[in-house]
Amino acid sequence: MPEYDFTAPRLYVDAPLLDGNAVPLDRNQSNYLGNVLRLGAGDRVLVFNGRDGEWQGEIAGRKRPEGVIPRQRIRPQDHLPDIAYVFAPLKHARLDYIVQKAVEMGAARLEPVITRHTQVSRVNGERMRANVIEAAEQCGILSLAEVKDPVPLERFLGQRPTSRLLVFCDEAADVADPLQALRDDAPAGIDLLIGPEGGFAVEERELLLRQPRVIRLALGPRILRADTAAVAALALIQATLGDWRGAGG
């Protein structure tokens, strides 16, 4: 990423961004700018919507910030690498963490799947989306990861395109060089699957190994927690097949 001003307030807005066209702020955004940051009319902020790049904008409003007027586009819209982070949901704070880190690592989609040993049966999709936006705002990210509704693992595997590479992390796999395993493939898209704390059931592992394009990946000699494994695996994929190589998404 080129040099970037992380000191400027940055907001996601769900509206088109055009030069001079005011974008309304919701109550939380208005409160954040006016009461937390003590900003008012004429002060500058950065805004993005996941579609039109990033704009420098000017706060509008009389007694409190009511909107932002885009004045200049400072970064064009980018595109995320075609990496789906597929995961067995975790509880509360750990789920928040794993969503935020997946966004920071450049995942384009977040897809919860329910496995035999998944400990969480319900997922708060709105909370996941809020975490996606917060992580993007804080880290200078322009493209928002898509949040999917949870589905059973078997249904996910039955619906996914067979041309995509499936990478699933499994503590029962033989420990080998994960970097080399990933370098041997050149996929059009990647589904990274992180299982539950209790691991995959025998029948699930067999089903995964029957997928057309699959890599069963070990992440070293130690067993990692699911949230740690997600960050480690996404780093490996981005370094070997993703946009850390400088080729873009």
KOLVEXDREN-337358 format. One record per residue: residue number from 1; x, y, z of N, C-alpha, C in turn. Coordinates in nm, 3 decimals, padded with zeros to 5 digits. Each point is the difference from the previous one (the first is absolute). Layout:
BEGIN
   k     n_X     n_Y     n_Z    ca_X    ca_Y    ca_Z     c_X     c_Y     c_Z
 NUM       X       Y       Z       X       Y       Z       X       Y       Z
...
***
This chain:
BEGIN
   k     n_X     n_Y     n_Z    ca_X    ca_Y    ca_Z     c_X     c_Y     c_Z
   1  00.085 -00.119  00.000 -00.085  00.119  00.000  00.088  00.124  00.000
   2 -00.033  00.103 -00.082  00.079  00.122  00.001 -00.016  00.075  00.132
   3  00.078  00.104  00.018 -00.006  00.078  00.123 -00.143  00.047  00.024
   4 -00.044 -00.013  00.122 -00.141  00.022  00.030 -00.013  00.073  00.132
   5 -00.095  00.092  00.008 -00.023  00.079  00.121 -00.100 -00.072  00.090
   6  00.051 -00.072  00.099 -00.087 -00.072  00.091 -00.051  00.088  00.113
   7  00.043  00.127  00.003 -00.047  00.090  00.106 -00.133  00.064 -00.036
   8 -00.038 -00.001 -00.126 -00.126  00.063 -00.042 -00.118 -00.088  00.037
   9 -00.108  00.057  00.054 -00.122 -00.079  00.025 -00.050 -00.061 -00.130
  10 -00.050 -00.123  00.008 -00.039 -00.073 -00.121 -00.133 -00.069  00.025
  11 -00.094  00.017 -00.093 -00.134 -00.052  00.017 -00.045 -00.078 -00.123
  12 -00.072 -00.110  00.026 -00.069 -00.072 -00.106 -00.140  00.060 -00.013
  13 -00.041  00.027 -00.123 -00.136  00.050 -00.025 -00.063 -00.086 -00.109
  14 -00.126 -00.034  00.017 -00.069 -00.083 -00.099 -00.079  00.090 -00.094
  15  00.075  00.076 -00.081 -00.062  00.092 -00.095  00.102  00.029 -00.110
  16 -00.048  00.037 -00.120  00.094  00.036 -00.106  00.086  00.120  00.041
  17  00.125  00.001 -00.044  00.091  00.109  00.028  00.028  00.076 -00.129
  18 -00.048  00.125 -00.006  00.019  00.085 -00.115  00.043  00.138  00.049
  19  00.083  00.065 -00.077  00.053  00.131  00.038 -00.113  00.098  00.027
  20 -00.006  00.050  00.124 -00.097  00.103  00.036 -00.134 -00.050  00.045
  21 -00.029 -00.130 -00.013 -00.129 -00.054  00.040  00.004 -00.045  00.146
  22 -00.073  00.068  00.086  00.004 -00.028  00.144 -00.052 -00.140  00.030
  23  00.068 -00.068  00.093 -00.039 -00.133  00.045 -00.045  00.012  00.146
  24 -00.122 -00.041  00.035 -00.046  00.012  00.138  00.073 -00.096  00.093
  25  00.016  00.042  00.125  00.061 -00.083  00.103 -00.109 -00.058  00.088
  26  00.022 -00.122  00.050 -00.095 -00.054  00.097  00.032  00.056  00.139
  27 -00.085 -00.032  00.096  00.014  00.059  00.133  00.133 -00.036  00.065
  28  00.042 -00.126 -00.014  00.126 -00.041  00.062  00.120  00.073 -00.061
  29 -00.002  00.017 -00.133  00.109  00.071 -00.066  00.003  00.146  00.041
  30 -00.117  00.061  00.007 -00.009  00.139  00.042  00.052  00.018  00.142
  31 -00.039 -00.090  00.088  00.046  00.007  00.138  00.151 -00.020  00.009
  32  00.052 -00.093 -00.077  00.145 -00.028  00.002  00.079  00.122 -00.045
  33 -00.042  00.061 -00.110  00.073  00.115 -00.051 -00.017  00.122  00.090
  34 -00.123  00.026  00.045 -00.026  00.122  00.076  00.037 -00.008  00.146
  35 -00.037 -00.110  00.068  00.020 -00.008  00.144  00.128 -00.069  00.042
  36  00.048 -00.094 -00.082  00.122 -00.071  00.035  00.123  00.072 -00.058
  37 -00.005  00.030 -00.129  00.114  00.065 -00.064 -00.006  00.152  00.005
  38 -00.114  00.055  00.040 -00.019  00.146  00.009  00.021  00.068 -00.135
  39 -00.055 -00.059 -00.104  00.010  00.058 -00.134 -00.133  00.064 -00.036
  40  00.007  00.098 -00.090 -00.121  00.069 -00.043  00.007  00.039 -00.145
  41 -00.092  00.085 -00.041 -00.012  00.042 -00.139  00.132  00.053 -00.053
  42  00.037 -00.048 -00.118  00.124  00.043 -00.065  00.119 -00.088  00.028
  43 -00.005 -00.082  00.106  00.113 -00.089  00.028  00.003 -00.113 -00.102
  44  00.119 -00.057 -00.021  00.022 -00.100 -00.104  00.000 -00.141  00.057
  45 -00.059 -00.091 -00.073  00.002 -00.143  00.033  00.019 -00.078 -00.131
  46  00.031 -00.128  00.013  00.008 -00.090 -00.114 -00.124 -00.089 -00.001
  47 -00.056 -00.022 -00.118 -00.119 -00.085 -00.012  00.020 -00.100 -00.114
  48 -00.060 -00.117  00.015  00.002 -00.103 -00.104 -00.128 -00.081  00.009
  49 -00.036 -00.066 -00.110 -00.124 -00.080 -00.001  00.021 -00.140 -00.055
  50  00.125 -00.038 -00.028  00.028 -00.132 -00.055 -00.020 -00.008 -00.150
  51 -00.036  00.113 -00.064 -00.028 -00.002 -00.144  00.070  00.113 -00.076
  52  00.009  00.117  00.061  00.044  00.121 -00.071  00.135  00.052  00.046
  53  00.081 -00.085  00.060  00.130  00.045  00.048 -00.013  00.079  00.130
  54  00.106  00.071  00.034  00.002  00.078  00.123  00.005  00.149 -00.033
  55 -00.081  00.077  00.074 -00.012  00.143 -00.025  00.035  00.080  00.125
  56  00.059  00.114 -00.024  00.014  00.099  00.107 -00.128  00.081  00.001
  57 -00.061  00.012  00.117 -00.128  00.068  00.009  00.000  00.109  00.106
  58 -00.102  00.082 -00.007 -00.017  00.112  00.092 -00.128 -00.020  00.078
  59  00.009  00.011  00.132 -00.118 -00.017  00.086 -00.096  00.116 -00.021
  60 -00.127 -00.035 -00.011 -00.105  00.100 -00.013 -00.099 -00.013  00.116
  61 -00.060  00.111  00.037 -00.097  00.000  00.109  00.013  00.124  00.084
  62 -00.108  00.041  00.064  00.003  00.122  00.080  00.042 -00.027  00.145
  63 -00.088 -00.062  00.077  00.032 -00.022  00.141  00.081 -00.127  00.021
  64 -00.012 -00.095 -00.090  00.074 -00.126  00.012  00.029 -00.052 -00.140
  65  00.096 -00.091 -00.016  00.026 -00.056 -00.133 -00.123 -00.075 -00.051
  66 -00.048  00.039 -00.117 -00.118 -00.062 -00.058  00.032 -00.075 -00.129
  67  00.110  00.034 -00.063  00.036 -00.064 -00.125  00.145  00.027 -00.035
  68  00.044 -00.065 -00.106  00.135  00.022 -00.054 -00.014  00.031 -00.148
  69  00.070  00.105 -00.045  00.000  00.038 -00.141  00.131 -00.046 -00.062
  70 -00.002 -00.100 -00.089  00.124 -00.044 -00.066  00.057  00.114 -00.086
  71  00.131  00.022  00.013  00.064  00.107 -00.074  00.105 -00.050 -00.099
  72  00.071 -00.107  00.036  00.107 -00.047 -00.089  00.023 -00.149  00.023
  73  00.004 -00.077 -00.107  00.033 -00.141  00.013  00.151 -00.014  00.010
  74  00.046 -00.065  00.106  00.144 -00.010  00.022  00.053 -00.141 -00.025
  75 -00.089 -00.100 -00.009  00.043 -00.136 -00.035 -00.108 -00.066 -00.085
  76  00.038 -00.064 -00.109 -00.098 -00.072 -00.081 -00.044 -00.128  00.070
  77 -00.114 -00.053 -00.042 -00.049 -00.125  00.058  00.092 -00.115 -00.036
  78  00.026 -00.086  00.097  00.080 -00.119 -00.026 -00.089 -00.124  00.006
  79  00.062 -00.118 -00.015 -00.074 -00.126  00.005  00.078 -00.099  00.085
  80 -00.072 -00.074  00.082  00.063 -00.099  00.087  00.034 -00.126 -00.079
  81  00.105 -00.072  00.042  00.027 -00.130 -00.062 -00.116 -00.096  00.028
  82 -00.021 -00.094 -00.091 -00.115 -00.089  00.011  00.027 -00.110  00.103
  83 -00.001  00.043  00.127  00.023 -00.091  00.112 -00.122  00.002  00.091
  84 -00.062 -00.115  00.018 -00.112 -00.013  00.092  00.051 -00.063  00.130
  85 -00.029  00.065  00.110  00.033 -00.056  00.131 -00.124 -00.074  00.050
  86  00.010 -00.132  00.006 -00.110 -00.088  00.036  00.032 -00.057  00.138
  87 -00.092  00.011  00.093  00.038 -00.032  00.138 -00.118 -00.049  00.083
  88  00.032 -00.086  00.096 -00.098 -00.039  00.101 -00.007  00.113  00.102
  89 -00.118  00.056  00.026 -00.011  00.118  00.086  00.051 -00.026  00.142
  90  00.054  00.106  00.059  00.046 -00.001  00.138 -00.092  00.087  00.084
  91  00.028  00.006  00.129 -00.086  00.075  00.091  00.043  00.147  00.010
  92 -00.096  00.088 -00.010  00.006  00.141  00.036  00.130  00.070 -00.037
  93  00.083  00.032  00.102  00.118  00.082 -00.022  00.098 -00.065 -00.097
  94  00.011 -00.131  00.004  00.093 -00.067 -00.091 -00.052  00.005 -00.144
  95 -00.132 -00.003 -00.017 -00.056  00.016 -00.134  00.025  00.142 -00.050
  96 -00.019  00.099  00.085  00.030  00.138 -00.037  00.145  00.011 -00.046
  97  00.090 -00.057  00.077  00.143  00.007 -00.032  00.030 -00.065 -00.134
  98 -00.056 -00.116 -00.022  00.034 -00.075 -00.121 -00.055  00.070 -00.125
  99 -00.116  00.064  00.011 -00.055  00.077 -00.111  00.089  00.119 -00.030
 100  00.039  00.073  00.102  00.086  00.117 -00.019  00.132 -00.039 -00.065
 101  00.060 -00.108  00.047  00.131 -00.040 -00.054 -00.012 -00.051 -00.143
 102 -00.108 -00.071 -00.032 -00.019 -00.046 -00.137 -00.013  00.118 -00.095
 103 -00.070  00.105  00.043 -00.011  00.121 -00.082  00.137  00.065 -00.018
 104  00.074  00.013  00.108  00.134  00.059 -00.009  00.090 -00.080 -00.093
 105 -00.018 -00.131 -00.003  00.085 -00.085 -00.082 -00.045 -00.008 -00.145
 106 -00.112  00.066 -00.034 -00.039  00.010 -00.139 -00.100 -00.102 -00.050
 107 -00.073 -00.067  00.089 -00.103 -00.093 -00.045 -00.112  00.075 -00.070
 108 -00.050 -00.056 -00.110 -00.108  00.064 -00.075 -00.138 -00.043  00.048
 109 -00.009 -00.119  00.062 -00.128 -00.050  00.050  00.023 -00.072  00.132
 110 -00.100  00.012  00.087 -00.001 -00.072  00.127 -00.120 -00.093 -00.001
 111  00.027 -00.131  00.009 -00.106 -00.098 -00.016 -00.002 -00.097  00.119
 112 -00.090  00.021  00.096 -00.009 -00.093  00.113 -00.060 -00.134 -00.044
 113  00.054 -00.110  00.050 -00.054 -00.132 -00.027 -00.018 -00.075  00.132
 114 -00.103 -00.079  00.005 -00.029 -00.077  00.122  00.051 -00.142 -00.020
 115  00.088 -00.044  00.090  00.058 -00.134 -00.006 -00.051 -00.083  00.117
 116  00.041 -00.127  00.003 -00.044 -00.090  00.107  00.038  00.054  00.138
 117  00.120  00.058  00.013  00.049  00.044  00.132 -00.008  00.151  00.019
 118 -00.073  00.070 -00.087 -00.016  00.144  00.019 -00.074  00.028  00.129
 119  00.054  00.092  00.081 -00.059  00.029  00.131 -00.105  00.111 -00.006
 120 -00.005  00.073 -00.109 -00.094  00.112 -00.014 -00.095 -00.029 -00.115
 121 -00.129  00.000  00.027 -00.098 -00.033 -00.104 -00.061  00.124 -00.064
 122  00.008  00.115  00.068 -00.057  00.124 -00.053  00.110  00.103 -00.019
 123 -00.009  00.073 -00.109  00.099  00.102 -00.032 -00.073  00.132 -00.023
 124  00.048  00.104  00.065 -00.058  00.134 -00.016  00.063  00.065 -00.122
 125 -00.070 -00.009 -00.114  00.054  00.053 -00.124  00.021  00.150  00.004
 126 -00.091  00.074  00.064  00.014  00.145  00.007  00.124  00.039  00.081
 127  00.027 -00.075  00.105  00.119  00.029  00.080  00.126 -00.030 -00.081
 128 -00.002 -00.107 -00.078  00.114 -00.030 -00.086  00.022  00.112 -00.101
 129 -00.106  00.049 -00.060  00.013  00.108 -00.099  00.053  00.128  00.066
 130 -00.046  00.026  00.122  00.051  00.118  00.072  00.150 -00.013  00.026
 131  00.045 -00.120  00.032  00.143 -00.023  00.021  00.079  00.014 -00.129
 132 -00.059 -00.043 -00.112  00.065  00.018 -00.130  00.022  00.148 -00.028
 133 -00.104  00.081  00.022  00.010  00.143 -00.026  00.101  00.066  00.094
 134 -00.005 -00.035  00.127  00.093  00.060  00.096  00.145 -00.031 -00.036
 135  00.028 -00.125 -00.038  00.137 -00.037 -00.036  00.044  00.074 -00.126
 136 -00.091  00.013 -00.097  00.034  00.071 -00.123  00.027  00.148  00.029
 137 -00.082  00.061  00.084  00.020  00.141  00.035  00.135  00.022  00.066
 138  00.037 -00.088  00.089  00.122  00.019  00.078  00.127 -00.030 -00.079
 139 -00.010 -00.084 -00.102  00.121 -00.048 -00.068  00.017  00.053 -00.142
 140 -00.077  00.099 -00.038  00.017  00.058 -00.133 -00.045 -00.090 -00.113
 141 -00.089 -00.095  00.028 -00.047 -00.095 -00.101 -00.117  00.061 -00.076
 142 -00.001 -00.016 -00.131 -00.104  00.059 -00.084 -00.112 -00.096 -00.035
 143  00.030 -00.129 -00.018 -00.099 -00.098 -00.041 -00.049 -00.078  00.122
 144 -00.131 -00.011  00.015 -00.058 -00.069  00.114 -00.020 -00.148 -00.029
 145  00.041 -00.083  00.094 -00.024 -00.144 -00.014 -00.150 -00.029  00.009
 146 -00.046 -00.090 -00.083 -00.140 -00.043  00.002 -00.020 -00.099  00.115
 147 -00.111  00.013  00.070 -00.034 -00.089  00.111 -00.114 -00.091 -00.043
 148  00.024 -00.130  00.004 -00.101 -00.099 -00.038 -00.073 -00.052  00.123
 149 -00.121 -00.052 -00.022 -00.072 -00.067  00.108  00.059 -00.138  00.023
 150 -00.006 -00.049  00.125  00.056 -00.133  00.028 -00.079 -00.111 -00.068
 151  00.074 -00.102 -00.047 -00.062 -00.119 -00.060  00.074 -00.123  00.052
 152 -00.062 -00.118 -00.005  00.071 -00.122  00.037  00.120 -00.021 -00.093
 153  00.105 -00.060  00.054  00.121 -00.024 -00.080 -00.031 -00.079 -00.126
 154 -00.085 -00.101  00.010 -00.032 -00.083 -00.117 -00.064  00.084 -00.110
 155 -00.088  00.093  00.037 -00.064  00.084 -00.101  00.101  00.094 -00.064
 156  00.090  00.057  00.080  00.102  00.088 -00.056  00.084 -00.075 -00.103
 157  00.043 -00.121  00.034  00.083 -00.076 -00.092 -00.076 -00.039 -00.126
 158 -00.129 -00.025  00.012 -00.079 -00.037 -00.116 -00.028  00.116 -00.094
 159  00.006  00.124  00.052 -00.035  00.117 -00.080  00.122  00.071 -00.059
 160  00.117 -00.020  00.057  00.117  00.077 -00.044  00.047 -00.047 -00.138
 161  00.049  00.094 -00.084  00.053 -00.041 -00.131  00.120 -00.093  00.015
 162  00.003 -00.106 -00.076  00.107 -00.098  00.013  00.132  00.050 -00.058
 163 -00.003  00.112 -00.072  00.124  00.056 -00.054  00.082  00.071  00.106
 164 -00.060  00.033  00.112  00.070  00.072  00.106  00.086 -00.097  00.082
 165  00.108  00.053  00.053  00.086 -00.078  00.088 -00.056  00.004  00.141
 166 -00.011 -00.117  00.061 -00.042 -00.009  00.140  00.122 -00.031  00.085
 167  00.031  00.090  00.092  00.108 -00.023  00.097 -00.064 -00.018  00.136
 168  00.017 -00.118  00.059 -00.055 -00.016  00.134  00.111 -00.038  00.097
 169 -00.001  00.070  00.112  00.103 -00.019  00.101 -00.044 -00.111  00.095
 170  00.091 -00.094  00.023 -00.035 -00.121  00.073  00.118 -00.042  00.086
 171 -00.021 -00.001  00.131  00.109 -00.039  00.091  00.039 -00.146 -00.017
 172 -00.088 -00.080 -00.064  00.031 -00.141 -00.021  00.082 -00.024 -00.127
 173  00.025  00.106 -00.078  00.080 -00.018 -00.122  00.146 -00.019  00.035
 174  00.073 -00.065 -00.089  00.144 -00.013  00.019  00.064  00.138 -00.004
 175  00.093  00.024  00.090  00.069  00.128  00.003  00.097  00.006 -00.117
 176 -00.020  00.097 -00.086  00.088  00.018 -00.117  00.019  00.149 -00.020
 177  00.063  00.037 -00.109  00.026  00.141 -00.028 -00.125  00.062 -00.061
 178 -00.076  00.081  00.077 -00.125  00.055 -00.055  00.026  00.099 -00.113
 179  00.109  00.073  00.006  00.031  00.094 -00.108  00.018 -00.072 -00.133
 180  00.073 -00.111  00.003  00.022 -00.075 -00.123 -00.129 -00.063 -00.051
 181 -00.084 -00.046  00.091 -00.126 -00.061 -00.040 -00.088  00.100 -00.076
 182  00.002  00.125  00.044 -00.082  00.101 -00.066  00.064  00.048 -00.129
 183  00.132  00.003 -00.006  00.067  00.048 -00.121 -00.024 -00.093 -00.119
 184 -00.037 -00.124  00.027 -00.018 -00.097 -00.107 -00.131  00.018 -00.076
 185 -00.083  00.097  00.043 -00.129  00.018 -00.063 -00.014  00.144 -00.051
 186 -00.087  00.021 -00.098 -00.027  00.133 -00.053 -00.149  00.012 -00.025
 187 -00.081  00.019  00.103 -00.145 -00.006 -00.013 -00.060  00.131 -00.052
 188 -00.123 -00.013 -00.049 -00.077  00.118 -00.040 -00.068  00.063  00.121
 189 -00.021 -00.075  00.104 -00.060  00.047  00.124  00.032 -00.097  00.111
 190 -00.004  00.048  00.124  00.042 -00.081  00.113 -00.107  00.005  00.108
 191 -00.037 -00.117  00.052 -00.083 -00.011  00.119  00.088 -00.055  00.113
 192  00.024  00.083  00.100  00.077 -00.044  00.116 -00.095 -00.041  00.111
 193  00.007 -00.125  00.041 -00.092 -00.054  00.100  00.074 -00.025  00.131
 194 -00.050  00.063  00.106  00.050 -00.022  00.136 -00.111 -00.068  00.080
 195  00.029 -00.115  00.055 -00.102 -00.077  00.070 -00.022  00.045  00.144
 196 -00.082 -00.073  00.073 -00.034  00.036  00.139  00.112 -00.039  00.096
 197 -00.016  00.041  00.123  00.100 -00.031  00.103  00.020 -00.150  00.017
 198 -00.106 -00.077 -00.019  00.011 -00.145  00.017  00.049 -00.072 -00.123
 199  00.032  00.073 -00.107  00.048 -00.063 -00.122 -00.113 -00.055 -00.085
 200  00.035 -00.051 -00.116 -00.099 -00.057 -00.091 -00.034 -00.143  00.041
 201 -00.125 -00.036 -00.017 -00.040 -00.139  00.020  00.059 -00.085 -00.112
 202  00.008 -00.132  00.023  00.061 -00.090 -00.098 -00.069  00.010 -00.135
 203 -00.135 -00.001  00.001 -00.072  00.004 -00.128  00.017  00.136 -00.069
 204  00.017  00.107  00.077  00.023  00.131 -00.059  00.137  00.005 -00.068
 205  00.099 -00.055  00.067  00.135 -00.002 -00.058  00.001 -00.080 -00.130
 206 -00.071 -00.112  00.000 -00.007 -00.082 -00.122 -00.069  00.075 -00.113
 207 -00.107  00.072  00.033 -00.071  00.079 -00.100  00.089  00.111 -00.056
 208  00.076  00.065  00.087  00.091  00.106 -00.044  00.107 -00.055 -00.094
 209  00.053 -00.115  00.031  00.108 -00.058 -00.081 -00.050 -00.049 -00.135
 210 -00.132 -00.012 -00.017 -00.055 -00.042 -00.129 -00.027  00.120 -00.092
 211  00.025  00.121  00.048 -00.021  00.118 -00.085  00.100  00.001 -00.116
 212 -00.040  00.055 -00.117  00.085 -00.009 -00.121  00.136  00.064  00.015
 213  00.006  00.118  00.058  00.128  00.071  00.017  00.014  00.033  00.148
 214  00.082 -00.071  00.069  00.006  00.015  00.146  00.144 -00.011  00.049
 215  00.032  00.082  00.099  00.127 -00.010  00.072 -00.032 -00.012  00.148
 216  00.046 -00.107  00.059 -00.015 -00.021  00.145  00.127  00.053  00.065
 217 -00.015  00.107  00.076  00.116  00.076  00.045  00.023 -00.015  00.150
 218  00.123 -00.030  00.036  00.041  00.002  00.140  00.072  00.133  00.026
 219 -00.025  00.058  00.116  00.061  00.129  00.035  00.107 -00.019  00.107
 220  00.094 -00.089 -00.029  00.111 -00.019  00.093 -00.026 -00.106  00.105
 221  00.095 -00.018  00.091 -00.006 -00.111  00.096 -00.089  00.026  00.121
 222 -00.056  00.121  00.012 -00.083  00.032  00.117 -00.146  00.016 -00.043
 223 -00.091 -00.038  00.089 -00.142  00.018 -00.026 -00.036  00.145  00.030
 224 -00.060  00.067 -00.098 -00.036  00.141  00.015 -00.149  00.013  00.029
 225 -00.035  00.101  00.076 -00.141  00.034  00.014 -00.053  00.046 -00.135
 226 -00.132 -00.010 -00.017 -00.060  00.028 -00.131  00.028  00.142 -00.046
 227 -00.006  00.099  00.090  00.024  00.138 -00.041  00.146  00.021 -00.037
 228  00.092 -00.065  00.070  00.142  00.009 -00.036  00.027 -00.069 -00.133
 229 -00.061 -00.116 -00.020  00.019 -00.073 -00.125 -00.049  00.080 -00.120
 230 -00.108  00.075  00.018 -00.053  00.082 -00.109  00.101  00.103 -00.046
 231  00.060  00.072  00.094  00.097  00.103 -00.035  00.123 -00.063 -00.065
 232  00.048 -00.111  00.057  00.119 -00.067 -00.054 -00.026 -00.049 -00.142
 233 -00.114 -00.063 -00.023 -00.030 -00.055 -00.132 -00.022  00.110 -00.103
 234 -00.069  00.106  00.038 -00.020  00.111 -00.093  00.132  00.066 -00.036
 235  00.093  00.008  00.094  00.131  00.056 -00.030  00.074 -00.088 -00.101
 236 -00.006 -00.130  00.017  00.065 -00.092 -00.094 -00.060  00.014 -00.139
 237 -00.133  00.006 -00.008 -00.066  00.008 -00.130  00.029  00.133 -00.069
 238 -00.005  00.109  00.075  00.029  00.130 -00.060  00.146  00.008 -00.048
 239  00.090 -00.062  00.074  00.142  00.006 -00.038  00.032 -00.085 -00.122
 240 -00.076 -00.107 -00.022  00.032 -00.091 -00.110 -00.092  00.017 -00.121
 241 -00.130  00.026  00.024 -00.097  00.004 -00.109 -00.079  00.130 -00.007
 242  00.012  00.085  00.101 -00.084  00.119  00.009  00.070  00.128 -00.042
 243 -00.048  00.113  00.054  00.052  00.129 -00.045  00.120  00.050  00.079
 244  00.055 -00.080  00.089  00.126  00.039  00.063  00.116 -00.010 -00.099
 245 -00.022 -00.068 -00.110  00.105 -00.014 -00.100  00.013  00.123 -00.089
 246 -00.092  00.096  00.020  00.009  00.124 -00.077 -00.073 -00.004 -00.132
 247 -00.072 -00.110 -00.026 -00.069 -00.011 -00.129 -00.138  00.061  00.002
 248 -00.050  00.037  00.119 -00.133  00.058  00.010 -00.105 -00.107  00.011
 249 -00.123  00.043  00.035 -00.109 -00.095  00.018 -00.082 -00.016 -00.124
***
